[in-house]
Amino acid sequence: MSEIEELKDEVKKLKAEKVALLRLIKDITSALKSLAKQSDTQKRAFEIDEKLPF
């Protein structure tokens, strides 16, 4: 295999890794947004609960 072909293969691998990393970042961002929503909802529920007279 020539050096050019090896470099082309390496570029393909790097591009695939880039795509995988971008998907992972997207999944992590989505999970963090979901956790933030849950946290915000729990915080509001706790605030409402504190205001209840019973």
C-alpha positions, 0 to 999 in steps of 0.5 A: 500500500502506498503512503498516499493510500495509507494517508487516505485510510487515516483520513477516513478513520479520522472523519469517522471518529469525528462523526462519532464524537459529534454524535456523542457530544449531541447525546451528552448535550441532550442528556444535560438539557433533560437533567436541567429540565428535571432539576428545574421542574423539581425546584418549582415543585418544591417551591410550590410544596413549601407554599402549601398550608398543609 
